[in-house]
Amino acid sequence: MSKRKVLIALATAFLLFGVLSGRALWQGYSALEAGDTAMGEGNAEDAVRNWRRAARWYLPLAPHVEAAYDRLRKRGQVAETEGDTQTAIAAWTGIRSSVRATRSFYTPFPERLEEADKHISVLMAQWEVQLGQSPEASPERVQWHLKLLKIDHMPSTGWSIIALLGLALWIGGGFAFALRAVDNNDRLVPKAAAYSGASIAIGLLIWLTGLYLA
């Protein structure tokens, strides 16, 4: 591949990253502002929903993400103090669901997830009492809820990465075949074709294995 093509590919990737990052920042700040406006109007439900949306427009080091989590945390704490269990659960769940929704090969803000799970487990035990489903919010009920919250159905990170590597090898083999396995006279180049075919087959096998075990 020529130097010019490499530069074009890098410029395209950089432009795409810039567009996606810009959209995440714009949407995140818009949702954050909408949540602040709703809270100023006394609409805690809309505020929590918009702050949660802001947190989900995740971009590493983006200020709106931390700000959204801080607002959700404060709303949850205030609601707990006021005895508004339902709003408190919504706020802490907003933190929990946002952290889980923005995970990839790592989990951003794990300390916020842990704090949210602890608060939710206590609040759920209290909510059961309010609904008449339990005589008291016992430590056993709190631990039961916490145990449920800790269940993680996310695919294995390791096998997911292996699957992606297999996909890259598969696609790379296809490109290699298209670029090198046929010469200018439309004749097959045996050695290049063999290497490309092996790359496609092995990549496909790794990809399917990774998906199955993830």
Secondary structure, 3 states (H helix, E strand, C coil): CCHHHHHHHHHHHHHHHHHHHHHHHHHHHHHHHHHHHHHHCCCHHHHHHHHHHHHHCCCCCCHHHHHHHHHHHHHHHHHHHHCCHHHHHHHHHHHHHHHHHCCCCCCCCHHHHHHHHHHHHHHHHHHHHHCCCCCCCCHHHHHHHHHHHHCCCCCCHHHHHHHHHHHHHHHHHHHHHHHHCECCCCCECHHHHHHHHHHHHHHHHHHHHHHHHC
